[in-house]
Amino acid sequence: MPCYDAAHAMLQYGTVSAVLQGIAEASPGAPMLFDMSLERTCPALLADVRIPRLCPVDLMSLLPRDSAFGCAEDGSHQWPSLFVAPAGSATTLHVDTYHMRFWMALLKGRKRWVTFPPEHVHDLMPADSQAFPSRFKANLLSLNSTAQHRVRYAWDQRWEGVLNAGDILFLPEGWVHQVHNLDLTIAVAGNFVDRFSYQAHLGWLAYHALTMRDPARRNSSIAMLRAYNDPGFAENKTKGFQSTPRFKLCDTEKSVDPSPFDVWAWHGKR
Ligand SMILES: O=C(O)CCC(=O)C(=O)O
């Protein structure tokens, strides 16, 4: 099973249909789209996307464009984004950075999600010694009796389940995860900071501002902390905790029937 590195897998192709065709033809090294900003590359699709009402806020995207991660110079945003992946592919094990929360609406196919609560981060063989590592050496695809005792311990505490087309997944901040595409999958997703994850997000930024060796990454965390604490942002912060104006939310009043987007009830382990 090919494993792609979530941190480096955002690939750009001419058109979404070219990617779908490449996957359908099963060409070797079939292209995929990972976390491709709809606003930047597919604004026509973005017009049809509704954000789940459970995740109506992204405080980070309200920061001034020169400090917010994921906000480009032209003011466009990283999320919501598009994922298209061939059957049989999988991400590496990782945690989303900035302590951001995550939602994913699966439109086609099935994805098997394997996740671990944050307390198991250090059982899963982090690839670096950071307090908040984002990449791991443990590979769940080749977990066998020789896997380290701590990895097998974490494995027993996992939450896993199959996300089906029409389901929405919510992943809290700091959860380690690896995702297996059981079929050709198409999904729309977003990372976000809301009032429940804001303090953890600030803690992540403060930690990185103090420990990052790379000056560019250190300075970007410092700039974000400054921007959140700027008195000019205070009103934005209060309003931002209620809603994010650019988000068009799902009209749940009209969809009393939970389909097509049901909230994914965990099944499988636990
Ligand atoms: O659905 C996927 O392929 C992976 C999504 C993911 O792990 C992420 O965006 O962090």
The ligand as a Gaussian input file, in Angstrom:
#p B3LYP/6-31G(d) Opt

LIG

0 1
 O       -8.133000      11.835000       4.345000
 C       -6.919000      11.806000       4.262000
 O       -6.358000      11.245000       3.331000
 C       -6.035000      12.379000       5.323000
 C       -6.557000      13.607000       5.997000
 C       -5.606000      14.002000       7.074000
 O       -5.040000      13.184000       7.727000
 C       -5.338000      15.396000       7.366000
 O       -5.748000      16.287000       6.603000
 O       -4.670000      15.670000       8.368000

